[in-house]
Amino acid sequence: MAPSVARTDRGSRAPPAPAGLSSEAGSIPAAPHTTPQLALTEPEQRLRALMWAMREAVTRNADDVGTRFPEEARRIHYGETETRAIYGEASLDEARALVDEGIAVAPLPPASDDRH
């Protein structure tokens, strides 16, 4: 991402065109605004489909506990609440602490619309 920098002494002068190109309007075509598509190999496409299917199965069959995930995972592990499938959010440090306590956790593949 390009930073927004205020101009001071240049006024409204446009930057010079690259060598060999005219600075007239229309001489430099604008790049289309599209999201680049990755060229995936067949095995990569199958893996991506399996990851999305796994995420779909988890979100369909488990309870979303959100940011309470570490707390709920501990309560289930130590028998303080009924055993059930859950998913939610945890920081890397929280996830490591759960693993150190012997609680089995795994990251959920990102959603297809998750751009972060």
Biopython code that builds the backbone (N, CA, C, O; Angstrom):
import numpy as np
from Bio.PDB.StructureBuilder import StructureBuilder

atoms = [
    (1, "MET", "N", (0.839, -1.158, 0.000)),
    (1, "MET", "CA", (0.000, 0.000, 0.000)),
    (1, "MET", "C", (0.891, 1.231, 0.000)),
    (1, "MET", "O", (1.879, 1.292, 0.732)),
    (2, "ALA", "N", (0.548, 2.182, -0.801)),
    (2, "ALA", "CA", (1.349, 3.391, -0.905)),
    (2, "ALA", "C", (0.900, 4.398, 0.147)),
    (2, "ALA", "O", (-0.298, 4.616, 0.329)),
    (3, "PRO", "N", (1.845, 5.006, 0.833)),
    (3, "PRO", "CA", (1.468, 6.005, 1.829)),
    (3, "PRO", "C", (0.997, 7.292, 1.172)),
    (3, "PRO", "O", (1.392, 7.601, 0.048)),
    (4, "SER", "N", (0.177, 8.023, 1.854)),
    (4, "SER", "CA", (-0.272, 9.320, 1.367)),
    (4, "SER", "C", (0.695, 10.364, 1.898)),
    (4, "SER", "O", (0.803, 10.568, 3.107)),
    (5, "VAL", "N", (1.397, 11.022, 0.986)),
    (5, "VAL", "CA", (2.407, 12.000, 1.371)),
    (5, "VAL", "C", (1.990, 13.355, 0.827)),
    (5, "VAL", "O", (1.730, 13.495, -0.368)),
    (6, "ALA", "N", (1.927, 14.347, 1.692)),
    (6, "ALA", "CA", (1.567, 15.700, 1.272)),
    (6, "ALA", "C", (2.730, 16.325, 0.528)),
    (6, "ALA", "O", (3.889, 16.163, 0.910)),
    (7, "ARG", "N", (2.410, 17.034, -0.532)),
    (7, "ARG", "CA", (3.449, 17.723, -1.296)),
    (7, "ARG", "C", (3.623, 19.114, -0.729)),
    (7, "ARG", "O", (2.657, 19.730, -0.278)),
    (8, "THR", "N", (4.853, 19.616, -0.749)),
    (8, "THR", "CA", (5.110, 20.938, -0.189)),
    (8, "THR", "C", (5.473, 21.943, -1.267)),
    (8, "THR", "O", (4.735, 22.905, -1.479)),
    (9, "ASP", "N", (6.578, 21.747, -1.944)),
    (9, "ASP", "CA", (7.042, 22.760, -2.876)),
    (9, "ASP", "C", (6.735, 22.429, -4.332)),
    (9, "ASP", "O", (7.030, 23.246, -5.204)),
    (10, "ARG", "N", (6.173, 21.303, -4.627)),
    (10, "ARG", "CA", (5.951, 20.911, -6.020)),
    (10, "ARG", "C", (4.625, 21.429, -6.555)),
    (10, "ARG", "O", (4.406, 21.425, -7.767)),
    (11, "GLY", "N", (3.754, 21.867, -5.689)),
    (11, "GLY", "CA", (2.468, 22.374, -6.159)),
    (11, "GLY", "C", (1.655, 21.261, -6.779)),
    (11, "GLY", "O", (1.563, 20.163, -6.230)),
    (12, "SER", "N", (1.065, 21.550, -7.930)),
    (12, "SER", "CA", (0.203, 20.567, -8.581)),
    (12, "SER", "C", (0.873, 19.926, -9.784)),
    (12, "SER", "O", (0.205, 19.301, -10.607)),
    (13, "ARG", "N", (2.197, 20.078, -9.893)),
    (13, "ARG", "CA", (2.899, 19.474, -11.020)),
    (13, "ARG", "C", (2.832, 17.957, -10.927)),
    (13, "ARG", "O", (3.015, 17.372, -9.859)),
    (14, "ALA", "N", (2.568, 17.341, -12.062)),
    (14, "ALA", "CA", (2.519, 15.874, -12.112)),
    (14, "ALA", "C", (3.928, 15.339, -12.243)),
    (14, "ALA", "O", (4.788, 16.030, -12.789)),
    (15, "PRO", "N", (4.195, 14.149, -11.769)),
    (15, "PRO", "CA", (5.525, 13.569, -11.924)),
    (15, "PRO", "C", (5.782, 13.283, -13.397)),
    (15, "PRO", "O", (4.841, 13.041, -14.154)),
    (16, "PRO", "N", (7.044, 13.307, -13.811)),
    (16, "PRO", "CA", (7.353, 13.072, -15.221)),
    (16, "PRO", "C", (6.973, 11.649, -15.632)),
    (16, "PRO", "O", (7.036, 10.718, -14.829)),
    (17, "ALA", "N", (6.578, 11.501, -16.900)),
    (17, "ALA", "CA", (6.236, 10.181, -17.427)),
    (17, "ALA", "C", (7.512, 9.372, -17.586)),
    (17, "ALA", "O", (8.579, 9.944, -17.807)),
    (18, "PRO", "N", (7.423, 8.052, -17.478)),
    (18, "PRO", "CA", (8.603, 7.215, -17.699)),
    (18, "PRO", "C", (9.150, 7.426, -19.098)),
    (18, "PRO", "O", (8.408, 7.792, -20.010)),
    (19, "ALA", "N", (10.439, 7.198, -19.273)),
    (19, "ALA", "CA", (11.101, 7.403, -20.562)),
    (19, "ALA", "C", (10.381, 6.636, -21.659)),
    (19, "ALA", "O", (10.034, 5.467, -21.493)),
    (20, "GLY", "N", (10.158, 7.320, -22.798)),
    (20, "GLY", "CA", (9.533, 6.680, -23.943)),
    (20, "GLY", "C", (8.021, 6.729, -23.925)),
    (20, "GLY", "O", (7.394, 6.272, -24.880)),
    (21, "LEU", "N", (7.407, 7.262, -22.878)),
    (21, "LEU", "CA", (5.956, 7.352, -22.812)),
    (21, "LEU", "C", (5.541, 8.802, -22.752)),
    (21, "LEU", "O", (6.186, 9.618, -22.093)),
    (22, "SER", "N", (4.478, 9.116, -23.429)),
    (22, "SER", "CA", (3.946, 10.465, -23.407)),
    (22, "SER", "C", (3.162, 10.682, -22.137)),
    (22, "SER", "O", (2.603, 9.732, -21.588)),
    (23, "SER", "N", (3.106, 11.910, -21.656)),
    (23, "SER", "CA", (2.330, 12.196, -20.455)),
    (23, "SER", "C", (0.915, 12.624, -20.793)),
    (23, "SER", "O", (0.167, 13.039, -19.908)),
    (24, "GLU", "N", (0.531, 12.528, -22.078)),
    (24, "GLU", "CA", (-0.818, 12.893, -22.484)),
    (24, "GLU", "C", (-1.813, 11.899, -21.916)),
    (24, "GLU", "O", (-1.517, 10.715, -21.757)),
    (25, "ALA", "N", (-2.999, 12.406, -21.613)),
    (25, "ALA", "CA", (-4.045, 11.538, -21.080)),
    (25, "ALA", "C", (-4.351, 10.436, -22.077)),
    (25, "ALA", "O", (-4.469, 10.691, -23.276)),
    (26, "GLY", "N", (-4.477, 9.238, -21.595)),
    (26, "GLY", "CA", (-4.837, 8.108, -22.434)),
    (26, "GLY", "C", (-3.653, 7.378, -23.020)),
    (26, "GLY", "O", (-3.830, 6.296, -23.581)),
    (27, "SER", "N", (-2.458, 7.916, -22.916)),
    (27, "SER", "CA", (-1.323, 7.225, -23.511)),
    (27, "SER", "C", (-0.802, 6.110, -22.620)),
    (27, "SER", "O", (-0.143, 5.193, -23.110)),
    (28, "ILE", "N", (-1.082, 6.167, -21.324)),
    (28, "ILE", "CA", (-0.687, 5.113, -20.399)),
    (28, "ILE", "C", (-1.969, 4.447, -19.914)),
    (28, "ILE", "O", (-2.709, 5.034, -19.125)),
    (29, "PRO", "N", (-2.241, 3.224, -20.376)),
    (29, "PRO", "CA", (-3.498, 2.589, -19.984)),
    (29, "PRO", "C", (-3.513, 2.283, -18.493)),
    (29, "PRO", "O", (-2.507, 1.873, -17.913)),
    (30, "ALA", "N", (-4.673, 2.491, -17.890)),
    (30, "ALA", "CA", (-4.829, 2.190, -16.472)),
    (30, "ALA", "C", (-4.948, 0.682, -16.288)),
    (30, "ALA", "O", (-5.582, -0.004, -17.089)),
    (31, "ALA", "N", (-4.341, 0.185, -15.242)),
    (31, "ALA", "CA", (-4.440, -1.240, -14.941)),
    (31, "ALA", "C", (-5.850, -1.545, -14.448)),
    (31, "ALA", "O", (-6.401, -0.785, -13.651)),
    (32, "PRO", "N", (-6.430, -2.627, -14.901)),
    (32, "PRO", "CA", (-7.776, -2.964, -14.437)),
    (32, "PRO", "C", (-7.761, -3.264, -12.946)),
    (32, "PRO", "O", (-6.790, -3.811, -12.423)),
    (33, "HIS", "N", (-8.832, -2.907, -12.273)),
    (33, "HIS", "CA", (-8.931, -3.138, -10.827)),
    (33, "HIS", "C", (-9.571, -4.504, -10.607)),
    (33, "HIS", "O", (-10.789, -4.619, -10.472)),
    (34, "THR", "N", (-8.743, -5.519, -10.574)),
    (34, "THR", "CA", (-9.238, -6.877, -10.347)),
    (34, "THR", "C", (-8.377, -7.552, -9.310)),
    (34, "THR", "O", (-7.224, -7.178, -9.094)),
    (35, "THR", "N", (-8.946, -8.547, -8.673)),
    (35, "THR", "CA", (-8.193, -9.354, -7.722)),
    (35, "THR", "C", (-7.443, -10.408, -8.512)),
    (35, "THR", "O", (-8.064, -11.168, -9.255)),
    (36, "PRO", "N", (-6.120, -10.479, -8.375)),
    (36, "PRO", "CA", (-5.376, -11.467, -9.145)),
    (36, "PRO", "C", (-5.749, -12.880, -8.708)),
    (36, "PRO", "O", (-5.874, -13.160, -7.515)),
    (37, "GLN", "N", (-5.920, -13.753, -9.670)),
    (37, "GLN", "CA", (-6.230, -15.144, -9.401)),
    (37, "GLN", "C", (-4.936, -15.945, -9.408)),
    (37, "GLN", "O", (-4.116, -15.806, -10.316)),
    (38, "LEU", "N", (-4.760, -16.769, -8.412)),
    (38, "LEU", "CA", (-3.573, -17.590, -8.349)),
    (38, "LEU", "C", (-3.758, -18.811, -9.242)),
    (38, "LEU", "O", (-4.833, -19.411, -9.273)),
    (39, "ALA", "N", (-2.737, -19.163, -9.944)),
    (39, "ALA", "CA", (-2.768, -20.368, -10.757)),
    (39, "ALA", "C", (-2.358, -21.526, -9.864)),
    (39, "ALA", "O", (-1.180, -21.695, -9.551)),
    (40, "LEU", "N", (-3.335, -22.321, -9.457)),
    (40, "LEU", "CA", (-3.062, -23.432, -8.555)),
    (40, "LEU", "C", (-2.938, -24.729, -9.337)),
    (40, "LEU", "O", (-3.642, -24.952, -10.322)),
    (41, "THR", "N", (-2.036, -25.570, -8.881)),
    (41, "THR", "CA", (-1.911, -26.888, -9.486)),
    (41, "THR", "C", (-3.083, -27.742, -9.020)),
    (41, "THR", "O", (-3.789, -27.374, -8.081)),
    (42, "GLU", "N", (-3.288, -28.868, -9.668)),
    (42, "GLU", "CA", (-4.376, -29.781, -9.306)),
    (42, "GLU", "C", (-4.282, -30.218, -7.836)),
    (42, "GLU", "O", (-5.293, -30.170, -7.134)),
    (43, "PRO", "N", (-3.102, -30.645, -7.342)),
    (43, "PRO", "CA", (-3.033, -31.011, -5.921)),
    (43, "PRO", "C", (-3.349, -29.842, -4.988)),
    (43, "PRO", "O", (-3.973, -30.036, -3.944)),
    (44, "GLU", "N", (-2.922, -28.626, -5.356)),
    (44, "GLU", "CA", (-3.227, -27.451, -4.532)),
    (44, "GLU", "C", (-4.725, -27.161, -4.524)),
    (44, "GLU", "O", (-5.277, -26.788, -3.489)),
    (45, "GLN", "N", (-5.382, -27.329, -5.661)),
    (45, "GLN", "CA", (-6.828, -27.129, -5.730)),
    (45, "GLN", "C", (-7.567, -28.144, -4.860)),
    (45, "GLN", "O", (-8.523, -27.794, -4.167)),
    (46, "ARG", "N", (-7.121, -29.408, -4.897)),
    (46, "ARG", "CA", (-7.750, -30.452, -4.062)),
    (46, "ARG", "C", (-7.538, -30.156, -2.587)),
    (46, "ARG", "O", (-8.459, -30.317, -1.786)),
    (47, "LEU", "N", (-6.332, -29.723, -2.216)),
    (47, "LEU", "CA", (-6.046, -29.398, -0.822)),
    (47, "LEU", "C", (-6.907, -28.235, -0.350)),
    (47, "LEU", "O", (-7.460, -28.280, 0.749)),
    (48, "ARG", "N", (-7.027, -27.200, -1.165)),
    (48, "ARG", "CA", (-7.857, -26.053, -0.802)),
    (48, "ARG", "C", (-9.315, -26.475, -0.630)),
    (48, "ARG", "O", (-9.980, -26.038, 0.310)),
    (49, "ALA", "N", (-9.814, -27.320, -1.528)),
    (49, "ALA", "CA", (-11.196, -27.800, -1.426)),
    (49, "ALA", "C", (-11.388, -28.617, -0.150)),
    (49, "ALA", "O", (-12.419, -28.493, 0.512)),
    (50, "LEU", "N", (-10.413, -29.445, 0.200)),
    (50, "LEU", "CA", (-10.502, -30.237, 1.435)),
    (50, "LEU", "C", (-10.483, -29.339, 2.675)),
    (50, "LEU", "O", (-11.210, -29.588, 3.636)),
    (51, "MET", "N", (-9.650, -28.296, 2.650)),
    (51, "MET", "CA", (-9.587, -27.376, 3.786)),
    (51, "MET", "C", (-10.916, -26.653, 3.967)),
    (51, "MET", "O", (-11.395, -26.510, 5.092)),
    (52, "TRP", "N", (-11.520, -26.194, 2.863)),
    (52, "TRP", "CA", (-12.796, -25.504, 2.955)),
    (52, "TRP", "C", (-13.896, -26.455, 3.418)),
    (52, "TRP", "O", (-14.776, -26.063, 4.185)),
    (53, "ALA", "N", (-13.847, -27.710, 2.950)),
    (53, "ALA", "CA", (-14.835, -28.705, 3.376)),
    (53, "ALA", "C", (-14.688, -28.984, 4.873)),
    (53, "ALA", "O", (-15.684, -29.138, 5.580)),
    (54, "MET", "N", (-13.446, -29.049, 5.352)),
    (54, "MET", "CA", (-13.223, -29.264, 6.781)),
    (54, "MET", "C", (-13.773, -28.093, 7.584)),
    (54, "MET", "O", (-14.440, -28.296, 8.599)),
    (55, "ARG", "N", (-13.504, -26.887, 7.146)),
    (55, "ARG", "CA", (-14.027, -25.719, 7.849)),
    (55, "ARG", "C", (-15.550, -25.735, 7.859)),
    (55, "ARG", "O", (-16.169, -25.450, 8.884)),
    (56, "GLU", "N", (-16.143, -26.061, 6.746)),
    (56, "GLU", "CA", (-17.600, -26.140, 6.644)),
    (56, "GLU", "C", (-18.154, -27.167, 7.634)),
    (56, "GLU", "O", (-19.141, -26.899, 8.319)),
    (57, "ALA", "N", (-17.525, -28.333, 7.709)),
    (57, "ALA", "CA", (-17.991, -29.385, 8.622)),
    (57, "ALA", "C", (-17.873, -28.939, 10.076)),
    (57, "ALA", "O", (-18.770, -29.197, 10.878)),
    (58, "VAL", "N", (-16.772, -28.272, 10.421)),
    (58, "VAL", "CA", (-16.583, -27.817, 11.804)),
    (58, "VAL", "C", (-17.615, -26.751, 12.146)),
    (58, "VAL", "O", (-18.263, -26.835, 13.190)),
    (59, "THR", "N", (-17.778, -25.759, 11.295)),
    (59, "THR", "CA", (-18.708, -24.675, 11.619)),
    (59, "THR", "C", (-20.154, -25.158, 11.624)),
    (59, "THR", "O", (-20.994, -24.576, 12.312)),
    (60, "ARG", "N", (-20.455, -26.204, 10.874)),
    (60, "ARG", "CA", (-21.814, -26.744, 10.851)),
    (60, "ARG", "C", (-22.098, -27.610, 12.078)),
    (60, "ARG", "O", (-23.236, -27.655, 12.546)),
    (61, "ASN", "N", (-21.082, -28.299, 12.608)),
    (61, "ASN", "CA", (-21.309, -29.299, 13.653)),
    (61, "ASN", "C", (-20.765, -28.928, 15.029)),
    (61, "ASN", "O", (-20.876, -29.724, 15.962)),
    (62, "ALA", "N", (-20.187, -27.755, 15.178)),
    (62, "ALA", "CA", (-19.597, -27.360, 16.463)),
    (62, "ALA", "C", (-20.179, -26.028, 16.906)),
    (62, "ALA", "O", (-20.738, -25.276, 16.108)),
    (63, "ASP", "N", (-20.035, -25.756, 18.197)),
    (63, "ASP", "CA", (-20.510, -24.493, 18.767)),
    (63, "ASP", "C", (-19.441, -23.422, 18.636)),
    (63, "ASP", "O", (-18.282, -23.649, 18.986)),
    (64, "ASP", "N", (-19.829, -22.252, 18.130)),
    (64, "ASP", "CA", (-18.910, -21.111, 18.053)),
    (64, "ASP", "C", (-18.932, -20.407, 19.405)),
    (64, "ASP", "O", (-19.937, -19.803, 19.780)),
    (65, "VAL", "N", (-17.817, -20.486, 20.136)),
    (65, "VAL", "CA", (-17.736, -19.848, 21.451)),
    (65, "VAL", "C", (-16.960, -18.541, 21.396)),
    (65, "VAL", "O", (-16.727, -17.912, 22.428)),
    (66, "GLY", "N", (-16.560, -18.130, 20.202)),
    (66, "GLY", "CA", (-15.889, -16.847, 20.014)),
    (66, "GLY", "C", (-14.607, -16.718, 20.814)),
    (66, "GLY", "O", (-13.780, -17.630, 20.841)),
    (67, "THR", "N", (-14.451, -15.569, 21.468)),
    (67, "THR", "CA", (-13.217, -15.290, 22.213)),
    (67, "THR", "C", (-13.146, -16.069, 23.519)),
    (67, "THR", "O", (-12.115, -16.048, 24.191)),
    (68, "ARG", "N", (-14.220, -16.754, 23.888)),
    (68, "ARG", "CA", (-14.203, -17.587, 25.100)),
    (68, "ARG", "C", (-13.593, -18.960, 24.834)),
    (68, "ARG", "O", (-13.630, -19.826, 25.709)),
    (69, "PHE", "N", (-13.036, -19.175, 23.648)),
    (69, "PHE", "CA", (-12.522, -20.490, 23.276)),
    (69, "PHE", "C", (-11.540, -21.075, 24.288)),
    (69, "PHE", "O", (-11.745, -22.210, 24.719)),
    (70, "PRO", "N", (-10.492, -20.368, 24.689)),
    (70, "PRO", "CA", (-9.551, -20.978, 25.651)),
    (70, "PRO", "C", (-10.243, -21.407, 26.950)),
    (70, "PRO", "O", (-9.992, -22.498, 27.462)),
    (71, "GLU", "N", (-11.107, -20.549, 27.473)),
    (71, "GLU", "CA", (-11.818, -20.854, 28.721)),
    (71, "GLU", "C", (-12.730, -22.083, 28.542)),
    (71, "GLU", "O", (-12.737, -22.978, 29.386)),
    (72, "GLU", "N", (-13.487, -22.119, 27.452)),
    (72, "GLU", "CA", (-14.399, -23.242, 27.205)),
    (72, "GLU", "C", (-13.622, -24.533, 26.965)),
    (72, "GLU", "O", (-14.037, -25.591, 27.437)),
    (73, "ALA", "N", (-12.506, -24.469, 26.244)),
    (73, "ALA", "CA", (-11.690, -25.664, 25.994)),
    (73, "ALA", "C", (-11.182, -26.236, 27.311)),
    (73, "ALA", "O", (-11.182, -27.452, 27.503)),
    (74, "ARG", "N", (-10.751, -25.370, 28.211)),
    (74, "ARG", "CA", (-10.288, -25.837, 29.526)),
    (74, "ARG", "C", (-11.433, -26.463, 30.326)),
    (74, "ARG", "O", (-11.259, -27.518, 30.935)),
    (75, "ARG", "N", (-12.593, -25.821, 30.326)),
    (75, "ARG", "CA", (-13.739, -26.345, 31.078)),
    (75, "ARG", "C", (-14.123, -27.733, 30.572)),
    (75, "ARG", "O", (-14.436, -28.618, 31.369)),
    (76, "ILE", "N", (-14.102, -27.929, 29.259)),
    (76, "ILE", "CA", (-14.418, -29.242, 28.693)),
    (76, "ILE", "C", (-13.333, -30.239, 29.053)),
    (76, "ILE", "O", (-13.634, -31.357, 29.472)),
    (77, "HIS", "N", (-12.080, -29.852, 28.897)),
    (77, "HIS", "CA", (-10.951, -30.748, 29.174)),
    (77, "HIS", "C", (-10.935, -31.230, 30.626)),
    (77, "HIS", "O", (-10.665, -32.401, 30.892)),
    (78, "TYR", "N", (-11.221, -30.332, 31.554)),
    (78, "TYR", "CA", (-11.178, -30.690, 32.971)),
    (78, "TYR", "C", (-12.515, -31.200, 33.500)),
    (78, "TYR", "O", (-12.671, -31.382, 34.708)),
    (79, "GLY", "N", (-13.479, -31.432, 32.613)),
    (79, "GLY", "CA", (-14.741, -32.031, 33.001)),
    (79, "GLY", "C", (-15.699, -31.104, 33.730)),
    (79, "GLY", "O", (-16.623, -31.579, 34.390)),
    (80, "GLU", "N", (-15.509, -29.814, 33.629)),
    (80, "GLU", "CA", (-16.381, -28.855, 34.308)),
    (80, "GLU", "C", (-17.675, -28.605, 33.540)),
    (80, "GLU", "O", (-18.627, -28.055, 34.094)),
    (81, "THR", "N", (-17.717, -29.002, 32.281)),
    (81, "THR", "CA", (-18.913, -28.863, 31.457)),
    (81, "THR", "C", (-18.974, -30.053, 30.501)),
    (81, "THR", "O", (-18.003, -30.798, 30.365)),
    (82, "GLU", "N", (-20.124, -30.228, 29.838)),
    (82, "GLU", "CA", (-20.282, -31.395, 28.963)),
    (82, "GLU", "C", (-19.298, -31.345, 27.793)),
    (82, "GLU", "O", (-18.902, -30.273, 27.337)),
    (83, "THR", "N", (-18.926, -32.504, 27.335)),
    (83, "THR", "CA", (-18.033, -32.621, 26.190)),
    (83, "THR", "C", (-18.820, -32.296, 24.927)),
    (83, "THR", "O", (-19.883, -32.865, 24.680)),
    (84, "ARG", "N", (-18.288, -31.384, 24.139)),
    (84, "ARG", "CA", (-18.913, -31.015, 22.869)),
    (84, "ARG", "C", (-17.839, -30.417, 21.964)),
    (84, "ARG", "O", (-16.775, -29.999, 22.421)),
    (85, "ALA", "N", (-18.145, -30.389, 20.690)),
    (85, "ALA", "CA", (-17.229, -29.788, 19.716)),
    (85, "ALA", "C", (-17.414, -28.273, 19.752)),
    (85, "ALA", "O", (-18.536, -27.769, 19.702)),
    (86, "ILE", "N", (-16.299, -27.561, 19.839)),
    (86, "ILE", "CA", (-16.341, -26.105, 19.859)),
    (86, "ILE", "C", (-15.300, -25.549, 18.902)),
    (86, "ILE", "O", (-14.342, -26.229, 18.533)),
    (87, "TYR", "N", (-15.508, -24.303, 18.511)),
    (87, "TYR", "CA", (-14.480, -23.556, 17.788)),
    (87, "TYR", "C", (-14.629, -22.098, 18.179)),
    (87, "TYR", "O", (-15.684, -21.671, 18.648)),
    (88, "GLY", "N", (-13.565, -21.342, 17.980)),
    (88, "GLY", "CA", (-13.588, -19.935, 18.344)),
    (88, "GLY", "C", (-12.251, -19.300, 18.084)),
    (88, "GLY", "O", (-11.489, -19.736, 17.221)),
    (89, "GLU", "N", (-11.976, -18.265, 18.844)),
    (89, "GLU", "CA", (-10.757, -17.485, 18.631)),
    (89, "GLU", "C", (-9.820, -17.619, 19.824)),
    (89, "GLU", "O", (-10.257, -17.657, 20.974)),
    (90, "ALA", "N", (-8.532, -17.688, 19.532)),
    (90, "ALA", "CA", (-7.500, -17.710, 20.564)),
    (90, "ALA", "C", (-6.244, -17.094, 19.982)),
    (90, "ALA", "O", (-5.943, -17.272, 18.801)),
    (91, "SER", "N", (-5.516, -16.374, 20.808)),
    (91, "SER", "CA", (-4.239, -15.836, 20.350)),
    (91, "SER", "C", (-3.243, -16.985, 20.261)),
    (91, "SER", "O", (-3.502, -18.081, 20.758)),
    (92, "LEU", "N", (-2.118, -16.733, 19.632)),
    (92, "LEU", "CA", (-1.077, -17.755, 19.522)),
    (92, "LEU", "C", (-0.600, -18.179, 20.907)),
    (92, "LEU", "O", (-0.390, -19.367, 21.151)),
    (93, "ASP", "N", (-0.427, -17.224, 21.813)),
    (93, "ASP", "CA", (0.006, -17.559, 23.176)),
    (93, "ASP", "C", (-1.030, -18.396, 23.907)),
    (93, "ASP", "O", (-0.678, -19.334, 24.623)),
    (94, "GLU", "N", (-2.322, -18.062, 23.730)),
    (94, "GLU", "CA", (-3.384, -18.839, 24.370)),
    (94, "GLU", "C", (-3.415, -20.265, 23.814)),
    (94, "GLU", "O", (-3.583, -21.224, 24.569)),
    (95, "ALA", "N", (-3.255, -20.404, 22.505)),
    (95, "ALA", "CA", (-3.250, -21.729, 21.886)),
    (95, "ALA", "C", (-2.065, -22.550, 22.382)),
    (95, "ALA", "O", (-2.210, -23.741, 22.659)),
    (96, "ARG", "N", (-0.900, -21.928, 22.495)),
    (96, "ARG", "CA", (0.276, -22.643, 23.020)),
    (96, "ARG", "C", (0.054, -23.089, 24.455)),
    (96, "ARG", "O", (0.437, -24.199, 24.827)),
    (97, "ALA", "N", (-0.561, -22.234, 25.264)),
    (97, "ALA", "CA", (-0.842, -22.594, 26.657)),
    (97, "ALA", "C", (-1.791, -23.788, 26.720)),
    (97, "ALA", "O", (-1.612, -24.674, 27.555)),
    (98, "LEU", "N", (-2.790, -23.822, 25.853)),
    (98, "LEU", "CA", (-3.707, -24.964, 25.817)),
    (98, "LEU", "C", (-2.958, -26.243, 25.470)),
    (98, "LEU", "O", (-3.159, -27.271, 26.116)),
    (99, "VAL", "N", (-2.100, -26.191, 24.460)),
    (99, "VAL", "CA", (-1.313, -27.361, 24.057)),
    (99, "VAL", "C", (-0.407, -27.803, 25.199)),
    (99, "VAL", "O", (-0.273, -29.000, 25.453)),
    (100, "ASP", "N", (0.221, -26.844, 25.895)),
    (100, "ASP", "CA", (1.092, -27.169, 27.033)),
    (100, "ASP", "C", (0.326, -27.865, 28.148)),
    (100, "ASP", "O", (0.906, -28.655, 28.892)),
    (101, "GLU", "N", (-0.970, -27.584, 28.278)),
    (101, "GLU", "CA", (-1.811, -28.232, 29.286)),
    (101, "GLU", "C", (-2.326, -29.586, 28.819)),
    (101, "GLU", "O", (-3.018, -30.276, 29.568)),
    (102, "GLY", "N", (-1.999, -29.969, 27.600)),
    (102, "GLY", "CA", (-2.451, -31.257, 27.083)),
    (102, "GLY", "C", (-3.810, -31.210, 26.421)),
    (102, "GLY", "O", (-4.427, -32.253, 26.201)),
    (103, "ILE", "N", (-4.284, -30.032, 26.102)),
    (103, "ILE", "CA", (-5.585, -29.858, 25.455)),
    (103, "ILE", "C", (-5.353, -29.827, 23.945)),
    (103, "ILE", "O", (-4.606, -28.990, 23.439)),
    (104, "ALA", "N", (-5.998, -30.744, 23.237)),
    (104, "ALA", "CA", (-5.817, -30.848, 21.786)),
    (104, "ALA", "C", (-6.583, -29.738, 21.080)),
    (104, "ALA", "O", (-7.809, -29.666, 21.161)),
    (105, "VAL", "N", (-5.851, -28.879, 20.390)),
    (105, "VAL", "CA", (-6.444, -27.813, 19.590)),
    (105, "VAL", "C", (-5.743, -27.786, 18.237)),
    (105, "VAL", "O", (-4.606, -28.237, 18.099)),
    (106, "ALA", "N", (-6.430, -27.259, 17.261)),
    (106, "ALA", "CA", (-5.843, -27.117, 15.929)),
    (106, "ALA", "C", (-6.419, -25.868, 15.285)),
    (106, "ALA", "O", (-7.579, -25.530, 15.522)),
    (107, "PRO", "N", (-5.628, -25.177, 14.476)),
    (107, "PRO", "CA", (-6.160, -23.993, 13.791)),
    (107, "PRO", "C", (-7.181, -24.405, 12.740)),
    (107, "PRO", "O", (-7.058, -25.450, 12.101)),
    (108, "LEU", "N", (-8.164, -23.580, 12.582)),
    (108, "LEU", "CA", (-9.205, -23.796, 11.581)),
    (108, "LEU", "C", (-8.771, -23.098, 10.300)),
    (108, "LEU", "O", (-8.330, -21.950, 10.350)),
    (109, "PRO", "N", (-8.885, -23.764, 9.151)),
    (109, "PRO", "CA", (-8.511, -23.094, 7.899)),
    (109, "PRO", "C", (-9.329, -21.812, 7.725)),
    (109, "PRO", "O", (-10.472, -21.740, 8.178)),
    (110, "PRO", "N", (-8.753, -20.806, 7.073)),
    (110, "PRO", "CA", (-9.491, -19.551, 6.900)),
    (110, "PRO", "C", (-10.706, -19.742, 6.002)),
    (110, "PRO", "O", (-10.733, -20.622, 5.142)),
    (111, "ALA", "N", (-11.702, -18.904, 6.221)),
    (111, "ALA", "CA", (-12.889, -18.920, 5.375)),
    (111, "ALA", "C", (-12.531, -18.410, 3.992)),
    (111, "ALA", "O", (-11.565, -17.663, 3.837)),
    (112, "SER", "N", (-13.296, -18.804, 2.987)),
    (112, "SER", "CA", (-12.995, -18.381, 1.620)),
    (112, "SER", "C", (-13.134, -16.882, 1.447)),
    (112, "SER", "O", (-12.520, -16.308, 0.547)),
    (113, "ASP", "N", (-13.935, -16.228, 2.299)),
    (113, "ASP", "CA", (-14.097, -14.776, 2.207)),
    (113, "ASP", "C", (-13.216, -14.019, 3.187)),
    (113, "ASP", "O", (-13.304, -12.795, 3.275)),
    (114, "ASP", "N", (-12.365, -14.728, 3.926)),
    (114, "ASP", "CA", (-11.467, -14.085, 4.892)),
    (114, "ASP", "C", (-10.252, -13.563, 4.149)),
    (114, "ASP", "O", (-9.455, -14.348, 3.635)),
    (115, "ARG", "N", (-10.102, -12.246, 4.087)),
    (115, "ARG", "CA", (-9.011, -11.619, 3.334)),
    (115, "ARG", "C", (-7.883, -11.121, 4.223)),
    (115, "ARG", "O", (-7.016, -10.385, 3.752)),
    (116, "HIS", "N", (-7.869, -11.496, 5.479)),
    (116, "HIS", "CA", (-6.854, -10.984, 6.404)),
    (116, "HIS", "C", (-5.742, -11.964, 6.581)),
    (116, "HIS", "O", (-4.799, -11.699, 7.326)),
]
sb = StructureBuilder()
sb.init_structure("model")
sb.init_model(0)
sb.init_chain("A")
sb.init_seg("    ")
for serial, (resi, resn, name, xyz) in enumerate(atoms, 1):
    if name == "N":
        sb.init_residue(resn, " ", resi, " ")
    sb.init_atom(name, np.array(xyz, "f"), 0.0, 1.0, " ", f" {name:<3s}", serial, name[0])
structure = sb.get_structure()
